[in-house]
């Protein structure tokens, strides 16, 4: 079975689709934003990527959230909870990490089913 790569670059693709599953990672573009703003950016980008892959946020299967400071998790959760459609929460893991870019507070890896 073929692997579909959406907007492949040298180092990464915006998403990959294999056996009907969409895999992708989103990071904030504006690192001057607080956790709420960075989470909003990531989730807005996720919606665009899902649409490119023929899916949507109601089809999320798993999300792995990487945060640099656990004190920011409540603000992130508020944005996350408001963004998800009712009854569509995916399996989720949240890890405290050191991210590559200084100022980046959150990064999210997603797996989704096609629409």
N, C-alpha and C positions, 0 to 999 in steps of 0.2 A: 504494500500500500504506500502511496506517495505521501510525502510530507509537504504541506503547503507552507511557505514562508511569506509573511506579509511584510513588505518594505524591508527586505534584507539589506544589511550593511555589512561591513567587514567584520565587526565585532559582535553584532546582535541583529535580530529581526524584531520588528514591532510585536509580532506574534507568530506562533507556529500552530498549525492545525494538523493533527494526526489522529487517525481513527475516530474522527468526529469531535475530538476534544481540542479546545482552544487554550493555549498556554501563553501567558504574557506577564510582563512586569511593568509597573508604572512608577515613576519618580516625579517629584515636583519640579517645575521649571523655575519658579521664583522662590529662591531660598531665603529671601528676606521676610517671607510670610511666617506667621506663627503656626503652631500645629494645626489649628482649625483651617487656616488658609492653605497650608500644604496638603492636608487631607482632602480638602475640596478640589484642589488642582488634580491630585492623583485620581480621584473618583470621576471627575469630568473627563479626563483622558481615558480612563478605563471604559467609559460609555462609548467613546469614539472608536476605540480599538475593538470592542465587542461588536459594534456595528460593522466595521470593516470585515470582521470574521463571520458575519451572518448570525450574530447572537445578541443577547442583551443581558442586563443585570439580573433579571429574574431567572436566568439560566446558570448562574454561578454555582459551581460545585465546591470549590475550595479557595480560600484566601489565606496567605501567609503574610502577616503584617510585621514589618521590622521597624522598631522605634529606638531612638537613641536615649530617651529619658522616660521612665515609667510614670513620672508625674504628669506627662502629657497625654497619657492614655485616656483619661476621662473626656478631654476635649475631642480627641480623635473618635472616641466611641459615640459622642453626640452627633457628629457629622455622619459617621458610618450608619448609625441607626436611622437617621432621617433619610438617608440616601437609598437604603434597601427597600424594595417593595415588601409589604406585609406577607409573612409566611414564606419568604424566599431566602432566608439567611443560609449561607453556605457553611460548610465545615470551616473552622477558623483557628489559626494558631497566631499568637502574638509573641514576638521575641525581642528582648532588649539586645541591641547590637551597636557596634561602631560602624557607621556607614562611610563610604569612600569620600564623598564630598562634604567638606565642612559646611555647616549650616543646614544640611539635609536632616530633617527630623523624622521622616517616614518614607518607607518604600514598601510597595505591596506587590506580591506575586499572586496571580490568579489562574484558576483553571475553570473553564466553562464548557457547557454542552452547547451544541448548535441550537438555534431557534427552531 
